[in-house]
């Protein structure tokens, strides 16, 4: 399946967007931080989803084929990316869509869903940043990031050694042994040799980890999310612990938690087929069929009166859903009564 490149713009910068598939239902994919970009994280998911629906994967500013960032934006790191996503959605003319975000992209997607619940009909944070109040060894991590050139020097050392790059992937990003291919190592080394990539890594680290805590940390604000939410988490993720995703799932009322048992932080890259299956099951079950914002938009007056009541027509898809659910309910009731009758007969 062909992947179409769509160059967009935001404040004079080119933002590369990739489109795959057709249809009225839309899924938007946001990559993570580090030496990541849209096609690196989502290459194993994009075409699979494209066979079912229309998918957009976005290279955020400073990543992939989008223009680099020269410095941390004055308005703030996350507000800048939030407004950038707003501009992209506006240029693509998207009304309702499922928003999927990995790590840093997860934090951006949560922030966007809180600000635009009428547009986001389904939210999928994957190993998401923003669920942790602090990181491991937070004081030391913050000191190294802000006081020393630790991140940049570490990335340069990784770029010089394929063995160290592979060791990092296998111990932090992937959960299964011997799953990091030589091709992936070469890709990562090529990215780590670019100054623009190192800048993006440093901007993210300095904007996301402060001496007081992690930024953003949504905490109880997650309870404001009313759309269906699927939290996807690697069971052995050392960067965003599983317990943090479990806590978020308890705060979000309409949420599901999907644990990928043999994965760490980069689960959508390590096992794209399993990730796709979980994602599509959620989209099909909770977003395309049962969530009211995905139903065809039938305008209804705020107050029903005798004059306008004749103009209100029930949504046919909604009517079919109610009939299907009623049929299933009747079948379940009959089975339950039959089981009760059989138990009584056996007792006699």
PyMOL commands that set and color helices and strands:
alter all, ss='L'
color gray80, all
select helices_A, chain A and resi 38-50+77-92+104-115+138-147+150-160+162-173+182-192+195-208+219-224+242-251+267-270+272-287+292-294+309-311+316-347
alter helices_A, ss='H'
color red, helices_A
select strands_A, chain A and resi 4-10+13-20+26-30+54-58+97-102+120-126+228-234+255-260
alter strands_A, ss='S'
color yellow, strands_A
deselect
rebuild
show_as cartoon
